[in-house]
Amino acid sequence: MPKVTVDKDACIGCGLCADTCPDVFFLADDGKAEVKSQEAAAANLSCAKDAASTCPTEAIKVEE
């Protein structure tokens, strides 16, 4: 199963990932992005990759 992660130290909380792929990402109470679940990420892998490629700080990693 692919693994999608967000580096919380690198994340600036811009929300681009949640806008690009709301089925996978959300902004947590701390204002930083989080992955909803690895199952959601696997089901929406193309979308998660799009979010990773548009992240301005490269905080999102997709491992296949």
Buried (B, 14 or more C-beta within 10 A) or exposed (E): EEEBBBBEEBBEBBEBBBEBBEBBBEBEEEEBBBBBEBEBBBEBBEBBBBBBEBBEEEBBBBEE
